[in-house]
Amino acid sequence: MAESPEWTESSLSEHYSDGSGIDLSWLDKPTRHQFRWRTLKGPWVSSRKRISSGESLVKSFDSMPTDVYVSTSSWLDPVNLPRLKDSKRPSPILIDHMVVFDIDMRPFCRSRLELARKEALSLSEWITENTDLEIRHASFSGSKGFHIVAIDPDRSPFEEPDPAKRELAVRENRKALLGRVIEAGHDVDPVVTADTRRIIRVPGTLHGSTGWACSILGEGLLERPVREWISDIPKHEMASSMPRRPPIKIPRFKPRKKTAVRTRTVMAGSHEFVSLEVSSHVPGTKDRSALVAWLPVRWGNASDSIDRAQMEFDSIDLGPVAYMHDGERVLAIIPRAIPRDFLLSRIGRMGIRGLENDLRRFEHSWVRISGRMVEGDWEAEMEPITVLGYDSSERCMHPWSAPHLDLCKSLGLPIRHGAGDISGKPKASIRVAVRR
């Protein structure tokens, strides 16, 4: 992906000025939504007052934001919302929840965005034909994809009088809908739709990594090829250029025999495959590892696995988490330099046995981070999903792992790490392995 703009307070102020370019018209009552933004200085900020317009939103910025978001849910009181697991404060009263589908096709380039457009169009048609949802609009995220925003006329989940049970009922309803969408073959983010605490980018604001503006698409634009309208999308004068094609391709190679690593048990009739593996160890430290692990198969499909993983990681203040998928399982990467003893005391209880066993035996773990090359063809190629857990990141006390931050960026999931100590050498230990 092209280099991100080098933002300054003045360059961002030029875009936001009076807030007239920020579009909140698609929200029935903006004052019932929570607004959050990432400041140029690094920390995330939640609005301490209700927001009614783009002008009032800009006035809330103490420091210019690189990215601005709004909640997909509307609340009776959206200010200072308690966390989902906060049992010490009363549960917030959920008024409504928009149905949002997030479609991304990495990396940032015109050809991949065109694929995302076709997927978004296909999903929109499926929604119209198979549900009662009312599509409000489709928006270009400002980077690699689109948001489909819809309203659900079915109010039955909101009839539950208990606030906590109501939110749970809505989450379950959305989860069932998401399951139908994925089962129908649509390539959507498996987490966004069912999460009542999800935030999405505000139209009219800049995407911090590209400088292009998140933009609601006019009528009929989603049906037209990207090349016909992308030049009309607003962007900052410092915005990254959008390449026509992916700048990086997966190389084909033949490993040397001396790099071969074989597992102890060879299954009869199994095929030999080649892949890239990364070490969890943070080079340059004595006993620190990043968390790099395939989530257990028994945790279910991608959506269920990620839901459970986020609950587990959030409970021990580990984050953020980069998630990838190879068509069967989910790979989780937490680019933190975590003491080995800390990991060993936690991950066994979670059920992440592979990483636990490797840490006990070898003090680190080699983990596959690419597809498998079998007889010259790639299988189970890796697809980036998303990065979650920035809330946990704010509470995480472990320094960042420099090599694993670089790894996440190389895999198409750059981490917004902001301030904080960084440990280790710049590059992770990666090898080519031959296995069965």
N, C-alpha and C positions, 0 to 999 in steps of 0.2 A: 504494500500500500504506500501511496505517496506520503512524504513527510507531513506531519501535522503543522498547522500554522503556529508561529511563535507569538502567542497572544500577549498583549499588554493592556493595562487599564484603559488607555486612551483609544486603542484600536477597537476594543469591545464597546466602549462608550459611544463611538461613532455609529455603531449599528443600533444600539438600543435607545439612545437619546431620550425621546419622550415616551417610548413604548407603543407608539401608534402602529408599528408593524406587527405587534404580537396579536394573534387571533384567538380570542376566547369566545367567539360568537357561537361555536358549536356546543358549548357547555350551557345547559339550561339555567343553572345558578352557580357561577364561578365561586361565589362566597362559601359554597358548601364543599369545595374541593381543597385538598391539601396541595400546596406548591412547595417544591424542593429544588435546590440548585447547587451545583458544584462551583465554588468560587475559584477565582484565578489563583488564590493563595493555597488552595488544596482542599480544605474541609468542606463537607456537605452542610448545607443550612436548610432548615425548614422554616417557612414563613411564620412569624410570630403574630400575624394578624390575618384577618380574612382579606382575600383578594377579589376585587370586583371588575378590574379592567387591566389592560396592558400597562396603562399609566401607573396604577397603584402597585403593580408588580415591580416595575422598574424602580419605584420609590423605595421599595423594600430592600433593594440590593445595597448592602453596606460595602461590598466589594463586587466588581463586575464578575458575572458568571460565565463559565465556559460552556455549561450545559444546563438547561432549565426543563423541569418536569412537572407534571400535574398528576394527581391520583385518578385512577379509573373509577374509584368509588366516590360517592358524595356522602357526607356525614352531617349529622345535626350540628356537631362542633368539630370542624376539621383542624383546629389549632391544638398543638401539643398532644397529638394522638398517642395513647398508650400502645406499647408493642402488643402483638398478637398474644404473646405468652405472659404478658403482665397480669398477674392475678391480684396484685395489691391495689389496682385502680379499677374503677367501674368500666365495664366494656363500653366502647363507643357505640353510638346508635347509627347504624348503617341505613341510609335513606334510599340509595340506588347504586347500581353497579353497571357500568357500560361493559359490553362484550367487545373485547379487543383481541385481534389476531395479529401477531407480529411475524413478518416474513422477511428473512434476511438471506442473502446469497453472497457469501464472501468469496474473494476479496472485493474491495471497492474498485469497480470498473464498470464500463457501460455494458459489456456483454453479460456480466453476471446480474446487473440490475435489470436487464431485459428479461432474463430468466425469472427473476423475482416478480417482475410485472406480470408475466404470463401466469405465474402461480397465484398471485393476488387476484387476477381476473377470474381464474378458474375457481378459486375459493368463493369469490363474490357470487358467481353464478350458482355454485352449490348451495350457498346460504339462502339465496332467493328461492331455489327450487325445493329445498328440503327442510327449511325451518320457518318460523314465524318472525324471525329477527328482522328489524328494520335497519338497513344499512344507512348510517348517517353520512359517512364519507370515507374516502381512502386518502391517505397522506404519504408523501415521500418523506422518509425519516431524516434525510440530509446526508445519508451515507449509503448503506448497502441494501436497503429494502423499503418496505411499506408497512403501514398500519391500516388494518380494516377496522373501523369503529362502528359498532352497531348498538341498537337499543333493543332490549327484550321486553315486549309488552306483557309477558307473563309475570304478574306480581305475587304469585302464590308463595315463593320463598320469603317474601318480606312481610308476610302475615304473622310470622312467628313473633310473639311479644317480647320474648327474652332476647336481649341484644346479642349475647354470645352465641346462642343457638341460631339466631337469625343469620349471623355472618357465616356460621358453619353450613347452614342450609344453602346459602347462596354459593359458597365455595363448592359444595357437592354438586349442585345443579350445573355450575360452569364446568366442573371436572367431567361430568357425564357428556356435556356438549363437546368438550375438547376431545374426548375419547371417540366420539362419532366422526369428528373432523379428521383426526389422525387415521382412523380406520378406513376412511374414504380415500386415503392416500395423499392428503394435503400436507405440504412441508411447512409447518408452522412451529414457532417456538413452543415447546411442550410445557412451559411454566406460566407464561404471561396470562393467558386467558382465565385460568381458574383462581388466580391470586387476587383477593379483594384488597390487598395492600400494595398492589402493583402501581408504579408510576410510569408514565409515558412522556415522550418529548412534546413540548408545547409548540404548535405551529407558529411560525414567525420567528422562532429563536434559532440560534446557530447550533450546528453540531460541532462540538469542540474539537473533534478529531479531523474534520474536513473543512469547516468554514462554510459549508452549504447550509441553507436554511431548511428546517423542517417545514414542509409546505402541503397544505390541503390541495388535492388535485381537482381542477375544475371538471365539470360534467363532460364525460366522454374521453378524458385524457387517459384513463386506465386502459381503454380499449385501443389506444394508439401506441405504436412503438416508441420506446424511450428516445430514440434519436430525433423524433419529431418535436419534442417539447422540453427536453432536458436543458437546453440553452436558455429557456425562459424562467427556469427556477432561480429565485434570488440567492445570491451568495456574497460573502464578504470579498473585498478586493484581495485579501490575503489567502483566499480559499485554495485548497489543494486542487490540482487539475485532476480530472477523472480520466484514467486510462481507458482505451477502447477494450483492451483484453487484460486478463490477469497478468501481472508483471512477473510472477514466479510460477514455474511448472515443476511438478514432482519429477526428479530425474530418474532415469532407468540406469541401473548399474549392476555389475556382477561382483559380488563380494569375494575377497581373497579368502583362501582356505584358512589362513591363520586367525581370521576373525570369527570362525564358526564356534557357536556355543550350543550345546545340545542338552536337552532335558534328560532327566534320569530315566523316565518311562517313555518308551516309544510305542505308540499305538499301531497295531497291525494295520497295514493298508493306508496309513496317514501319509500326507504329502509334506515334503520339506518346503518351508517358506522362509523368506527373507524379510526382515523388518528393521526399523530403527528403534533403538531403546535408549532411554535416558536414565541416569542415576538419580535417585532421590537425594543423595548427599549434596550438601552445599560446599563446593570446592573452596578451600581457603579457610574452612572452619574445622574444628576438631570433632564435634559430636552433634552437628546440627543437620537436619534433613527437612526438605520440603515434603508436603504430603502429595504424593503422586501415586494414584491407585485406581484400578478398575473397580467400580462398584459391584457388589455381589449380584449375581444373576437372580437370586431369590427375591431381591427387592422389587422385581417386576419390570415393567417397560420403562422407557426413558423418563417419562413424566413422573411416574411413581418413584423411581430411583432418585431422581433429583429432589423431589419433595422430601423424601426421607433423609437424604444426605444433608439438605439444608437445615432440617430440624436438628440433626446430630451435630453438625459443625457449629450452628448457631448456639447450641447449648453449652459449648466449651469455648466460645468466643474465638473461633477460627474463621478467617475470611480475608479477602474475597476468594471465591472459588470459580475457576474456569472449567467449563464442562464441554466435553467433546463426545462424539458418538460414532461407532463404526458399523452401525446397522443392527447390532445385536446388544452391545453393552455400552455403558457410559464411563468415560474416563474423567476423573476429577483431579485438578491440580490446584493446590494452595501454595502460592509462591512466597512462603514465609520460612525463615531459618529457625526451625523449631527444635529445641533440645530433644534428643532421641528418647530419653527417659520419659519426657512428657508425652510424646507420641505413643510409646509403648503402654503407658498407663491408661490411655484413652481409646485407641483404635480397636483394641481387642474386644472391648465391651460393645463397640459399635457393630462388630461383625466383619471388619475389614481385615480378614485373617492373612491374606497373601502378603500385604505390606508388613503386618506384625511379625509374621514368621521370618521374613527376609531381614528385618531389622535386628531380630534376636540372633539370627545365625551369621549374617554377613555385615551387620551394622549399616547397611543401606540396601536399596532395592533397585534392580534394573527393570524398567517398565516400558512396554511397547508404546510408541507414540506415533506410529505411522500405520498405513495399511499393510497387508501381507502380499509380497510378490511370490506368486506360485507359477512356476514354469514360464516366467517372463511376463505374466499378467498380474496387474494389481487387483487384490480382493480386499473387502472390508476396509475401504479407504476412510480416513478420518474426516469428519465434518464438524466444524465448530458449532456449538449450540448457543451458549451465552455465558456471561459472567454474573454471578449473584453473590450476595452476602456482603455488600459494602457496609451495611449496618454493623455486622459482626466485625468488619475491618476496623471500625472506629474504636471498638473495645479490645481488639487484639493487641497483646503486649509484646509479641515476638517481632524482631526486625524482619525486614523484607529480605528475600533471597535474590540477590542480583542475577545469578544465572537462570533462575526459574522465571523471573520477570521477563528476561530476554526470550526464554523458551515460549512463554505464553504469547508474546508479541509475534514470534516467528510462526506460531501455529494459527495465527489469525484472531487471537483473543487478547489484545493488549489490555493491561491492567492499569487503572488509574491509581497510582500508588501515593501520590502527593508527598506530604512530609513524612518523616520517620527514618530511623536508622536503616541502613542497607548493609547486609553482610555478604561475604563471599566474593569470589572472582567473577568476572563478567560473563563467562560462558559456562554452560552446563556440560557435564561429561556425557557424550553421546557415542554410541557404537552401532555397528551393523552386526546383527545376529542372525544365525541360521538355526531354525528350530523345526520341530515336527509337531 
